[in-house]
Amino acid sequence: MVEAWAEKRVVIAADGPTLAEAVAARFLSRVSKRVEEGKLAHISLTGGSMGSAVLAAAARSSRLQTIDWSRVHFWWSDERFVPRAHDDRNEKQARAALLDALVIPAENIHAAAASDEGLDLDAAAAAYAAELAAFGGAEDPWPSFDVCFLGVGPDAHIASLFPDRPEILLTDPAVVAVRDSPKPPPERVSMTRPVINSSKRVWMVLSGADKASALGLALAGASYASVPAAGAKGRKRTVFFVDEAAAANVPPELIDREY
């Protein structure tokens, strides 16, 4: 993988709801532009409250019906290994917030296997890696996401890559099985850092004062082994979309007021 990444930007909104609306508008603009150029758009989604809030804001937009969603493919950077109908599944949350409202082929939604579908955790990770490989590009055996959304935990984890655990250091597999997760549920599948970092744009969305420390460490250049969010980088853009509460520790010179 060619490791050429863009500088990090910080874009601040007043509060969580305003942040969700702003990111949703950028997301729809990016997808619309890509599709209008006659290209496929691969989008990696994330779970969590802000991930769902962004998708719900997109669902309310009048632009939704102007986009040819048949040219868009959705993935998830991680998934909880629970039954398909379980409320903890990122897929279920995303479908309720946005995906079920789209006119989109079922095969364009790429969800990891659930725990009640006959595969064990390792097989589920391998199956998701194989599905990614089916859409691999010239450089990597996986798609280069036009936008990779990531949430950031108070401990600075991204996807299901947690601090000071072996999964954040893996570079060979595209997808890893995660056991004994520090955050429940304990079993998950997660894309690895090389897949995330081959994305054209990595958009991390953070809201709340409890994220301020993680954001500060990520921007300060901390080791990604201990601060996974510090190691998430897009090839064209790396943007932290944050609200004012999360931005408490951001140096003024890192704030992008024009992007």
N, C-alpha and C positions, 0 to 999 in steps of 0.2 A: 504494500500500500504506500502511495506517495503521501508523505506527511507534510502537506502544505496547507496552513490554516490562516484564517483571517483574525485580525485583532478583535478582542472582546469589546462589546458596547454595552452600556447600561441605559435603558430607557425607562423613565419613571412616570407612573400615573398616580392620581391622587389616592385611590383606594381600590379594593379588590374588584367591585363591580365595574368601575371605570376601566381598570386594567383588562378585564375579560373582554369588554366591548372593543377596546383598542386592538388587542391581539387578534380577536376574531376578524375584524375588518382587514387587518394586514394579511391574515391567512387566506381569506376569500379573494383578495386582490392577487396574491401570489399564485393561487391555484388557477384563477381565471386567466391570468397572463400566460401561464404554462400551457393550458388547454387550448387557448386561442392561437398559440404558435404551432398547434398540431402535434404536441408532444404528450406523452403520458406523465402524470404527476404521481410520485410515490410519497406518501405521507406517513410518518411514524407518530402514533398517538401515545399519550401517557395517561395514567390514572390520576387519582387524587381530586380534591375539591376544585382546584384551579383548572386542571385539565378538563373536567366536566363543565366548569363555568364557561370556559372559552368556547367549547363546542355548543353549549346551549345558546350562547350569544350569537354564534354563527347561524344557528337554526332560526333565530328570530329575524335575520337580515333579509331584506328584499332582494338581495343579490343571489340568494340561494338558488332560485329557479332559473337563473340566467346561465348557469354553469353546466357543461356537459359532464356529468359525473361518471359517465361510462369510461372516461379517460383517466380516472383517478383511482388509485389503489391505496387502501388503508392497511397499516400494520400497527403493531404495538411493540414498544421497546422492552416491555416485560409484561408478564401475566401471572396472576396467582393460580396455582394448581389446585383448583377447587372445582366442584361440579359446575356444569355449563350454566345452570340457572341461579347460581349463588350470587348474592349481592356484592361480594368482594371482587368479582371478575371485572377487570378493566373493560373488557369487551361489552359486558352488559351495561355498564355505566355509559359508555360511548354510544351504544345503540339507542339508549333512552334519551340521551342528550341531543343527538344529531343523526346518526346513521340511519335509523329507521324512517327518518323523514326524507331521505334522498331517493331519487330514482337512479339506482345503481345496480349493476349485475352482482348477484350474490358472490360470484367468484372473485370479485374485486376487493372483498373484505377478508383479510388474511389473519385469522385468529388462531392462536395456539390451541392445541388439544386440551380438553378439560379432563379432570380426574375421573369422571364417570363415563369415559368414552373408550375404555379398553386398553389404554396405553399407560405404562408407568412413567415416572417423571423423566427418566433418562431418554426414553423413547419419544416422549413429547418434545423434549429439547431437540433431539435429532430430527424429528419430523419438521419442526419449524425451521431449522437450519436448511433442510432440503427444499422447503418451499421458498425460502429466500434465494437459494442457489438457482432456482428455476427462473429468477428474474435478475440474475447477475449481469454485470456489465463487463466492459473491456478490461477494467482494472481490478475488480474485486468480484468474488463469488456471492454477491448480494446486490440489491439495488442501491444506488446512491439517492438517499431521500432528499426530495426538494425541500422539505421541512421535517426536522425531527424535533418534536415537542418533548421536553423533559420537565418533570417536576423536580424540586430539590427539597429534600427533607431537612429538618433542623440539624441532623447530623451530617448534612451535605451529601447524602446518598443520591444517586441518580438511577433510574430504572430499578433493578434489584441488585445493583452493585453497591455494596455497603463498605464503609471504611474498615481498613485493616483486615480485610478478608481476601482469600485467594482469587475470587471471581474478578475483582477489579484489575488484576494483573494478567489475566489470560489474554493471549493474542492469537492463538490458533483456531479455536472453534468460533463459529459465528454466534452460537447460542449456547448458554450454559445452564445446567440444572442447579438450582440453589436450594440447599437444605438448611434447616435450622436458622432461617432468616431472623435477624434481630427484631424485625417488625413482623407481626402476624399478618397473614397466615405463614406458616413456616416453610412451605414448599412453593417454589416459583420457577418460572423459566425467564431468562433474561438475555437480551442481546449483549454482546461483549463490547468493550470500548472501541476496537477497530471498526465495528459496524456503525456504531454511533458517529464516530469521527470521520467516516467517509461521506457523511451527509453534506449536502451543499450548504444547508443552513441548520444550525442548532439553535433552537429557541428555548431558553429556560424561563419558566414563568413562576414567580415567587410572590407570595402575598403574606403579610403579617410580620409582627415584630420578632416572632420566634425563628424567622429565617434570616435575620440580619447578620448574625454571627457567621452562618454558613456562607452567605453571600460575600461578606468581607474576606473570609479565608480564601474563597474561590478566586476573588479578584487579586488577592495579594500574592498569588503564585505558589500557594501551598502545594505540597506533594499530593498527586492525585491518589496515591495509595491510601492516604489518610483522609483526604478531602476529595472524593470522587468528582464532585462538580467542577473542581479546578482542572480536571482533565478532559472535560467535554468541549470539543471544538469543531466547528463546521469549516468546510473548505472555503466557502465564500463569506459566510457571516456567522458570528457567534454572538448572540444577543441575550442579555438578561433583561427580561421584561418584569419590572417589579413595581410594587406600590410604595408609597412614602414610608410606611412603617418598616418594610423590609430593607429600605435604602438607608437606614440610619447610619451605617458604617461605611458608606460609599464615598470615597474622596471626590470632591467636586470636579476634578479634572478628568474623571472617568465617565462622567455623565454625558450622554449624547442627547442634546436637546433638539437636534435636527432630523435624526433618523426616523 
